[in-house]
């Protein structure tokens, strides 16, 4: 039996429970001073305060620092070829996205680069990103396909995700997103591409057990709410839990669809209307918000406060991708949650831990420091939660514990 006692914790802060928190409950967290956590075989056994009544096993002194659950990044486009730094100057000059696309940029350039990359190359690149995420305190990641847009290439991306989930120190949940864009060859044959997704891609993904979720980009010029509904219902019949990119640019019914379907999460929601917020609350859908994308694109921020007040559980994630958000730092996301969404540090912590875990069906075992849950923790170079959310641009990670093992520690 392996055991670990983390002692001398100045302040332990965690949400509690095994399901998403919403409304006023999102900001209610447990805070324990002079705390300790005892772990056996990767599982939290006891959490207490004062002198720990445990003498056996390995001991780790937190040095009076802040401890929280490991961060959960519930929305990333982790697997992609190439980068798109050449688009930065065009964005600064306010070149419209469609003009960038016409110049060979945009999502289709990433599709081309992903097609050209081997599975080994994609795995190596994504593995380095995962190591960087871990260094920022992220211990669990969701990863989407979507830069394949053909059966063979989507399956290739999903195989890379499975390979990484078997080798990485992080937990990785897999999402099939063949409905990320309309391939140019299907420009005038929309129904044919939707049929391909439903009749060929989804059955192949399910047969090979390559994904946990099915996601669709429901947006003007991409997939309509009707098309998204058909794809997500098909995915559900094959055992894939529905997610949806909705209301990022135009409110075309994606958030209402998410609520009606009881989707596990709706993502982006920058221009989510009141009717969409009401639907999400009725459907018990987690709103997975992506403030770093709004920051990078200099665009509007999602109505997080209105969602919380309406009883919608709010998660936050990075949206790491090569085009609209080349950022994988959840600490920055936490800063933006306070500064741009006007969320409290407690609400922000819940958003990137328990609610993030709920958005990827992991809240029963991740996202809080409750006895019986997996021992994923971060020791921060911070005295309290306010300090963690207040400091901007510094990496405050001190030590990361994953499944009860120290996986990142100071080099000095």
C-alpha positions in Angstrom: 0.0 0.0 0.0 1.3 3.4 -0.9 0.4 6.4 1.3 1.0 10.1 1.4 0.3 12.6 4.1 0.3 16.3 3.0 0.7 18.3 6.2 1.2 21.9 7.2 -1.4 23.2 4.7 -1.9 26.9 5.5 -5.3 26.9 3.8 -7.2 24.2 2.0 -10.0 25.4 -0.2 -12.3 23.1 -2.1 -15.9 22.8 -3.4 -17.7 19.7 -2.1 -19.8 17.0 -3.6 -20.2 14.9 -6.7 -22.3 17.1 -8.9 -22.1 20.5 -10.5 -22.8 23.5 -8.2 -25.1 26.3 -9.4 -26.5 29.5 -8.2 -25.3 30.6 -4.7 -23.9 27.1 -4.1 -21.3 27.7 -6.8 -19.6 30.2 -4.5 -19.8 28.0 -1.4 -16.5 26.2 -0.7 -14.9 24.5 2.3 -11.9 26.4 3.7 -9.8 24.7 6.3 -6.8 26.4 8.0 -3.8 24.4 9.3 -5.1 21.4 7.3 -3.8 18.0 6.2 -4.8 15.4 3.6 -4.1 11.7 4.0 -4.0 9.6 0.8 -3.8 5.8 0.2 -3.4 4.2 -3.2 -4.2 7.3 -5.1 -7.4 8.0 -3.1 -8.2 10.7 -0.5 -8.9 8.9 2.8 -9.2 11.7 5.3 -9.0 15.5 5.4 -8.5 17.2 8.7 -7.0 20.1 10.7 -4.4 20.5 13.3 -2.0 17.7 14.1 -2.6 14.7 11.8 -3.0 11.4 13.7 -1.0 9.5 11.1 2.6 8.5 11.4 3.0 6.0 8.6 4.0 6.5 4.9 5.5 9.3 2.9 5.0 12.8 4.1 5.0 16.1 2.2 5.2 19.5 4.0 3.1 22.1 2.2 5.0 24.9 3.9 1.9 26.8 5.0 0.7 27.2 1.4 -2.7 27.1 -0.3 -4.0 23.7 -1.5 -6.9 23.2 -3.9 -8.1 20.3 -6.1 -6.2 19.8 -9.4 -7.6 22.0 -12.1 -9.9 20.5 -14.8 -9.7 21.8 -18.3 -13.0 20.8 -19.8 -12.7 22.2 -23.3 -9.6 21.9 -25.5 -8.8 21.2 -29.2 -5.5 19.5 -28.1 -4.8 17.5 -31.3 -3.7 19.6 -34.2 -0.9 20.0 -36.8 0.9 23.3 -37.2 0.3 26.7 -35.7 -1.3 29.9 -37.1 0.9 32.7 -35.8 1.0 34.1 -39.4 -2.7 35.2 -38.8 -1.8 37.5 -35.9 -0.9 40.5 -38.0 -4.1 40.1 -40.0 -6.2 40.0 -36.8 -4.4 43.1 -35.5 -5.4 44.8 -38.8 -9.0 43.6 -38.3 -9.0 41.5 -41.4 -12.3 39.6 -41.4 -12.1 35.9 -40.7 -13.6 35.0 -44.1 -10.8 36.9 -45.8 -8.2 35.1 -43.6 -9.9 31.8 -44.8 -9.7 32.9 -48.4 -6.0 33.6 -48.0 -5.4 30.0 -46.9 -5.7 30.6 -43.2 -8.4 29.7 -40.7 -9.5 26.3 -39.5 -9.0 24.7 -42.9 -5.3 25.5 -42.8 -5.2 23.6 -39.5 -7.1 20.7 -41.1 -4.5 20.6 -43.9 -1.6 20.6 -41.4 -3.3 17.9 -39.2 -3.8 15.7 -42.3 -0.1 16.1 -43.1 1.0 15.1 -39.6 1.6 11.5 -38.6 0.1 10.0 -35.4 3.5 10.1 -33.8 4.0 13.8 -34.7 0.6 14.7 -33.3 1.1 12.7 -30.1 4.5 14.2 -29.5 3.2 17.8 -30.0 0.2 17.2 -27.8 2.3 15.5 -25.2 4.4 18.6 -24.8 1.3 20.7 -24.4 0.0 18.3 -21.7 3.3 18.6 -19.8 2.9 22.4 -19.9 -0.7 22.2 -18.7 0.5 20.1 -15.8 3.0 22.7 -14.9 0.2 25.2 -14.5 -1.8 22.9 -12.2 -4.1 21.2 -14.7 -4.6 17.5 -13.8 -7.5 16.6 -16.1 -8.2 17.5 -19.7 -10.9 17.1 -22.3 -9.6 16.8 -25.9 -11.7 17.1 -29.1 -11.1 15.9 -32.6 -12.4 18.1 -35.4 -9.4 18.9 -37.5 -9.9 15.8 -39.6 -13.3 16.3 -41.3 -13.1 12.9 -42.9 -13.7 9.5 -41.3 -10.1 8.4 -41.6 -8.6 11.7 -40.2 -11.1 12.0 -37.4 -10.3 8.5 -36.3 -6.6 9.3 -36.5 -7.0 12.2 -34.1 -9.1 10.1 -31.7 -6.5 7.4 -31.7 -3.9 9.9 -30.7 -6.1 11.0 -27.8 -6.5 7.4 -26.7 -2.8 6.9 -27.0 -2.1 9.9 -24.8 -4.7 8.9 -22.3 -2.8 5.6 -21.8 0.6 7.3 -21.5 0.1 10.7 -20.0 0.1 11.5 -16.3 -3.1 13.5 -16.8 -6.6 12.1 -17.1 -7.9 12.7 -20.6 -11.5 12.6 -21.8 -12.2 12.2 -25.5 -14.7 14.1 -27.6 -15.6 13.3 -31.2 -16.2 16.6 -33.1 -16.4 15.7 -36.8 -19.0 18.5 -37.0 -16.4 21.2 -36.4 -16.6 22.7 -39.9 -18.0 22.0 -43.3 -15.2 20.6 -45.6 -14.8 22.6 -48.8 -15.8 19.6 -51.0 -19.1 19.5 -49.2 -19.8 23.2 -49.5 -22.8 22.6 -51.8 -23.7 19.2 -50.3 -24.4 19.9 -46.6 -26.8 17.0 -46.2 -24.2 14.6 -47.5 -21.6 15.6 -44.9 -24.2 15.4 -42.1 -25.1 11.9 -43.4 -21.4 11.0 -43.4 -21.1 12.0 -39.8 -24.2 10.1 -38.7 -24.0 7.1 -40.9 -20.2 6.4 -41.0 -18.2 8.5 -38.5 -20.2 8.1 -35.4 -20.7 4.3 -35.8 -16.9 3.9 -36.4 -16.0 6.0 -33.4 -18.4 4.0 -31.2 -17.3 0.6 -32.6 -13.6 1.4 -31.8 -14.6 3.0 -28.4 -12.6 6.2 -29.2 -14.7 8.9 -27.6 -16.8 9.6 -24.6 -18.7 12.6 -26.0 -20.0 14.0 -29.3 -19.8 17.8 -30.0 -21.1 20.0 -32.8 -20.2 23.6 -33.8 -23.7 25.1 -34.0 -23.2 28.5 -35.6 -24.0 30.7 -38.6 -22.2 29.2 -41.6 -21.3 26.0 -39.8 -24.1 23.7 -38.5 -27.7 24.7 -37.9 -29.6 23.8 -34.7 -31.6 21.2 -36.7 -28.4 19.6 -38.1 -26.7 19.7 -34.7 -29.7 18.0 -33.1 -29.6 15.2 -35.6 -25.9 14.7 -35.1 -26.1 14.7 -31.3 -29.1 12.4 -31.2 -27.3 10.0 -33.4 -24.3 10.2 -31.2 -26.4 9.5 -28.1 -27.9 6.4 -29.7 -24.3 5.1 -30.1 -23.4 5.9 -26.5 -21.8 9.3 -27.0 -22.8 12.0 -24.5 -23.9 15.2 -26.2 -22.0 18.5 -26.0 -22.4 21.6 -28.2 -20.5 24.7 -29.2 -23.3 27.3 -29.1 -24.0 31.0 -29.3 -20.3 32.0 -29.9 -21.1 34.5 -32.7 -24.8 34.4 -33.4 -27.6 33.0 -31.2 -29.2 30.5 -33.6 -30.7 28.2 -31.1 -27.8 26.1 -29.9 -28.2 26.9 -26.2 -32.0 26.1 -26.4 -31.1 22.8 -28.1 -28.6 22.0 -25.4 -31.2 22.4 -22.7 -33.8 20.5 -24.6 -31.4 17.6 -25.1 -30.2 17.7 -21.6 -26.7 18.0 -23.0 -23.9 17.6 -20.4 -22.4 21.0 -21.5 -22.8 23.9 -23.8 -19.6 25.7 -24.7 -18.7 29.3 -25.5 -22.1 31.0 -25.1 -20.7 34.4 -25.7 -24.0 35.8 -27.0 -26.4 33.4 -25.2 -29.9 34.9 -25.0 -32.1 34.8 -22.0 -34.2 32.0 -23.5 -31.0 30.0 -23.9 -30.0 30.6 -20.3 -33.4 29.5 -19.1 -33.1 26.3 -21.3 -29.7 25.5 -19.8 -31.0 25.8 -16.3 -34.0 23.6 -17.1 -31.8 21.0 -18.8 -29.2 20.9 -16.0 -26.6 21.7 -18.6 -23.2 23.0 -17.5 -22.2 26.3 -19.2 -18.6 25.8 -20.1 -17.2 29.3 -20.7 -14.0 30.3 -22.4 -12.8 33.7 -21.4 -9.3 33.4 -22.8 -10.9 33.1 -26.3 -12.9 36.3 -25.8 -9.7 38.0 -24.6 -7.6 36.7 -27.5 -10.2 37.7 -30.1 -11.0 41.0 -28.3 -14.6 40.1 -28.3 -17.6 40.1 -26.0 -17.5 38.0 -22.8 -20.2 35.5 -22.0 -22.9 36.6 -19.4 -21.5 34.5 -16.6 -23.1 36.4 -13.8 -26.5 36.2 -15.4 -26.1 32.5 -15.8 -25.1 31.9 -12.2 -28.0 34.0 -11.0 -30.3 32.0 -13.1 -29.1 28.7 -11.6 -26.9 27.5 -14.5 -23.7 25.7 -13.3 -20.8 27.6 -14.8 -17.4 25.9 -15.7 -14.5 27.6 -17.3 -11.9 26.1 -19.6 -9.0 27.1 -21.9 -10.3 26.3 -25.4 -6.7 25.7 -26.3 -6.4 25.7 -30.1 -4.1 27.1 -32.8 -6.5 29.8 -34.1 -8.8 31.5 -31.6 -7.0 30.7 -28.3 -3.4 29.5 -28.3 -3.5 29.4 -24.5 -3.4 26.4 -22.2 -3.0 28.2 -18.9 -6.0 27.8 -16.6 -4.5 30.2 -14.1 -5.0 33.0 -16.7 -8.5 31.7 -17.2 -9.1 32.1 -13.5 -7.8 35.7 -13.6 -10.2 36.5 -16.4 -13.1 34.8 -14.7 -12.7 37.3 -11.9 -11.8 40.4 -14.0 -14.2 39.9 -16.9 -17.0 37.7 -15.7 -17.0 39.4 -12.3 -17.1 36.0 -10.6 -15.8 35.6 -7.0 -12.6 33.6 -6.4 -14.8 30.9 -4.8 -17.1 30.7 -7.9 -14.0 30.6 -10.1 -12.4 27.8 -8.2 -15.6 25.7 -8.5 -15.7 26.5 -12.2 -12.3 25.1 -12.9 -12.6 22.1 -10.6 -15.9 20.5 -9.7 -18.0 22.1 -12.4 -15.3 21.4 -15.0 -15.3 17.8 -13.9 -19.2 17.7 -14.1 -18.9 19.0 -17.7 -17.0 15.9 -18.6 -18.8 13.4 -16.5 -16.1 13.0 -13.9 -17.5 14.8 -10.8 -18.1 11.6 -9.0 -14.3 11.0 -8.7 -12.7 14.4 -9.5 -13.0 18.1 -8.8 -13.0 18.3 -5.0 -11.0 17.1 -2.0 -13.6 14.8 -0.5 -12.8 11.5 1.1 -13.2 8.7 -1.5 -12.2 10.9 -4.5 -9.1 10.6 -6.6 -6.2 12.4 -5.0 -5.5 15.2 -7.5 -4.2 18.3 -5.7 -2.2 21.4 -6.3 0.0 23.2 -3.7 0.2 26.8 -4.7 2.8 29.5 -4.0 0.0 31.5 -2.5 -1.3 32.1 1.0 -5.0 32.1 0.0 -7.4 31.8 -2.9 -7.7 35.6 -3.4 -4.0 35.8 -4.0 -4.2 33.0 -6.6 -6.9 34.8 -8.5 -5.2 38.3 -8.0 -1.8 37.6 -9.4 -1.6 38.0 -13.2 1.0 36.5 -15.5 2.9 34.4 -12.9 2.9 30.7 -12.6 2.0 30.1 -9.0 2.1 26.3 -9.1 4.4 24.8 -6.5 3.6 21.1 -6.4 1.1 18.9 -8.3 -0.1 15.6 -6.9 -1.9 13.3 -9.4 -3.5 10.0 -8.1 -1.6 10.4 -4.9 1.8 10.8 -6.6 4.0 13.9 -6.9 4.1 14.6 -10.6 5.4 18.2 -10.6 7.6 19.8 -8.0 10.1 22.7 -7.7 13.4 22.1 -9.3 15.3 23.9 -6.7 
